[in-house]
Amino acid sequence: MIKRILVTTDGSESAAIGVRYAVALARKQKASILALHVVDVKLLEGPFLRDLSASLGAAPYVNYQGNIAMLLDERGKAALEYAAKLCAEKGVPCETDMQTGIIPRVIVEKGELVDVIVMGRTGEHNDFLEGLIGSTTEAVVRRASAPVLVTGSDTPGADHFVLAYDGSTHARKALKAGVTLASQGPRKMHLLVVGDRAAEEWLEEAKEYLQSHEIAIEYVPRTGDPGEVIVEYARECDAGLIVMGAYGHSKLRELVLGSATSYTINHATCPVLLVR
């Protein structure tokens, strides 16, 4: 049951998309919103300002740091005012919070007492990332105790959803979260298992757990690259959401083989709910 949603905002358009999605979700779930803006402490540190001045060929002046802080503060207030105004228009209870610190760390700490964290797919450096998730999103997904929903869409889609299962610890937690979602109204779960011999075991494992739950389920075994298959199948069945475990392998293995989690987040046409 989702009753308290944390949504992060940095003033970018992609963050605004995340805010709009969070507000729509809160309205649907009769939940409240906590809108959070974090001023990056690294942007206020002396070494960063000296490096910035040197790169611009300008000498730092006395109140340079104060001016930067003021601009960042104004940007944060504007982002939070947008969230608060939208919540007021939609009748959604809202709190706003502006903090200064290391962005992923603050988000993770604030996320300890919410039911889900909503983030836009990209942040303020969207033009450089070309739609790919940034380091902040990845850091939050890897560390947050609450599920993290990453979205490039500002409105919730169809009620039926795809749950990608690979037998990992995080996938098992995602499976439980999927049951909760499917139990909230007439929602169908497409349980997708990608692989060969091991996938048969994962499928049986999931069936054994799900047989005692009275929910609508379709079991879908597929072969191929996990990330590509998840994205393709979600598009094929026009799912409104993909639910999956977050980063099931070690960072070293992901570096060598690639990550199904990262691929899915970057290429899915619907929001992705990541569970650890």
N, C-alpha and C positions, 0 to 999 in steps of 0.2 A: 504494500500500500504506500503510495507516494503522497506525503502530506507537507513536506518541506523541501524546496528546491533551491539549490545554490546555482546562480548563473553568473559567469564572469564576463566582464566587459572592459574593453580598453579604448572604446571610442571608435573603433574601426567598423566598416560595414559588415564584415563577417561576424564580429561580436554582436552587432545589432541584430543580425539574423538569429544568433543564439538566444538573445533576449526575447525576441518575438516568439520563437519556438517555446521557450521556457514559460512564457506568459500563457500561451495557448494550452500547453500541457497542464499548467497549474489550474487554469479555468476548467479544464476537462476533469481533472482529478480532485477539484475543490481543495487545492493546496495553497500554500503561501510561498512567496518568493523572497530570497535573500540575494540582492544584487551586490556584487563585490567588484571593486576596482582596486588594483594594487599598483602603487607607484614603485617602479623598479629602483631599488636602493642603489644599484650599480650606476644608474644615470646621475646620481647625486654625489658620487665619490670624486674626490680630487683627481686621482690618476686618470679617470675617464675624461674629465673636463680638459685636463692638460693635453691628452692625446687628441681630443676633438679639436682643440685650438690649434695644435701643431699641424693637423691634417688640413685645416682651413687656411693655414698661413697667417693666423691672427694671434695676437698676444691676449691671454685671458685678462679680464679686468676685474676690479674688486667685487662687484656684485653679480658676476656672471652666474655663480652657483645659485644665488637667490632668485635670479630671473628664470633660470631653468626650473627650479622648484615651483615657482609661481605658475609657469606655463603648464607643467605636469599636473599641478593641483587643479587648475581651471579645466583641463581636459578631462580629468577624473570626475569632477563635479558635473560637467556637461553629460558625460556618459551615464552617470547614475541618475541624473534628472530625467533623461530619456526613458530609462527603465521604470522609474517611479511614475512618470506621467502615463506610460503605456499601461501599467498595472492599474492605475486609478481609472483609466478609461474602460478597462475590461472588468473592473470590480474584483481585482485580485489583491489580497493583502500583501504588502511589500515592506521590506526593510532595506535600507541601503547602508553600505559600509565601505569606507575608503581607508586602506592601510598602506604603509610603506614597508618594504622588505624584499626578500627574494621571492619572486612571483610564484613559482610552483610550490614552494614551502608554505606560503601563506594560504594559498588555495587549498592545499591538502589539509592544513590545520583547521580551516573554516569548514571543510567538508566532513569533518568527523561527526558533526551533529546534524547532518541533513540526510535525506533519503536518496538523492541523486544530484550529481553535478552536471550542469549543462554548459557546453563550450561550443562556440562557433568553430567551424573546421579550420580556419586559419585566423591569424591575429593581425596586428598592425603592419606586418611585413608581407602581406598577401601578394603584392605585386612581384616580389622577388621569389616567393615560394610557388607561385603559379598553382594555387589550390592544394598544395601538400600541407600536411600537418606540421606545425613547428615544434621546436624543442620543449616549449612550455607545455603544450598539450601532451606530448609523449611523457614528460616527467610526471605530470599529474596522473595520467592513466596508470603509470607504473607504480605509483606510491599511494594513491588514494584508497581509503578503506571503503568509501561509498562508490557505487557504480557511477561511471562517467559516460554521459551521452554526448557524442560528437556529431554535430549536424551542419549540413550546408543548406538545409531547407528551413524556412521560417514557420512552416505549419505542419502539424502531425498528419501523416498519410493514412493509409488503410489500417484497419485494426489487426489484420493477420500479419504474422511476423515469421522471420526465419531464425531458427536457433542453430548455430554452427557448433557441432560437438566433436571433440577429439579425445575424450577420455582423460584430459589433464585435470589437475586440481581446480584450476580456474574455470574450466569448462563445466565441471560438476556444479560449481557455485552458480554459473550462468544458467545451468539447467533448472536449478531450484528457482532462480529469478524468473525464468521463462514460465514455469508452472504458475507462479504468482500472477504474472501478467495474463496468462490464458484464463485464469480463474476469475478475472475481473470483467465479466460480461462475455458476450459471444465472440471470443477471439480464437482463431485457429493458429496452432503452432506447426510450422513446417520444420521438422527436426532433420537437419542436413548433416550427413556424415560423409567425409571425403577421404578416400584411401582405398587400399586393397585388403589384404588379409587382416590387418589390425582393425580396419574399419568395421569389419563384421563383428568383432568383439565389442567395439564401442557401441554399435547399434543395439546389440543384445543387452548390454549393460544399461543403456538408456531406456529400453523397453521394459526391463525389469523394474526400474524405478517408477516409470510413468504408468504402469498398468493399474496402480491403485488410485490414480488421479482421474477424475471424471472431467476431462477436457478434450477438445477437438484437436487431434494430432494427425499429421501426415508424415510418414517416415520416408526420407529421400536419400538413398545411397548413391553416391557419385564418385567418379574417379577423375584425377587431374590435379593441377596445381590448386591447393586449398584456397588461397586468396582469390584467384580468378574464378573458381567454381562458385564460391560464396557470392561474389558480386554478380556473376552471370545468373545464378538461380534466383537471387532476390529480385533482379530486374525482370526475369522471366515470369515470376508469379506476382509481380507488382506488389511486393511486400512494403508495409509502412515502416518497418524497423528490422534491423539485424541485431540479434543478441549473441554475444560470444565472450569467451574468456579472454582476458587481456594478456597478450604476450606469454604464451604457454611455454616457450623455450628460453634457454639462456641467451644473454646478449651475444655471446660468442657464436652460437649456432645461428642466431638471427643475422649476424654480420656476414656469415659465410653463405647461408642458404636463403636469406631474406625472411621477412616476417609476414605471415598471413594477416596478422592484426593490422600492421601498417598499410598493407596493400588494400585491405578492405575499407579502412577509414578513408584512404585517399581516393578510391575509385567508386565506392558505393553511391548509388543515386538516392538512397534513403539514409536517415540517421542510423548511427551504430551505437548500441549500448554495450559498454565494456565492463566486465565484472571480474574482480579479483577475489 
